[in-house]
Amino acid sequence: MERDLMSQLTKQTSLATKLASRPFTAPQKLKLRDVEIVVIEDRCKGCSFCIEFCPRDVLEQDTKLNVRGAHVPRVKDLDLCVGCGVCEEICPDFAIFLVDKKREKT
């Protein structure tokens, strides 16, 4: 009896943990703003702060080098970007920024 009670309690706890870690809405609906990511390649020194601190893993290092000899960031998947602006806030050289996409009026 005790063993069944412990087993049931463990199952309930793991279920509660799984439910608590899920977002309330689907990730694709959590966009703060619709943006384009612009990288000024010649200004970048390749510190990779924007890549490391991006909460959605949108950026990756490019294989080509810029004039400073650094691997600049490039957009891996723009659909993952929620427009939070962490990349432009963390960049010490102001080499990356977000531009709001223009919405077409119908």
Secondary structure, DSSP 8 states (H G I E B T S, - for coil): -HHHHHHHHHHHHHHHHHHHTS-SS-GGG--S--EEEEE-GGG-----HHHHH-TT--EEEEEEE-TTS-EEEEES-GGG-----HHHHH-TT--EEEEE------
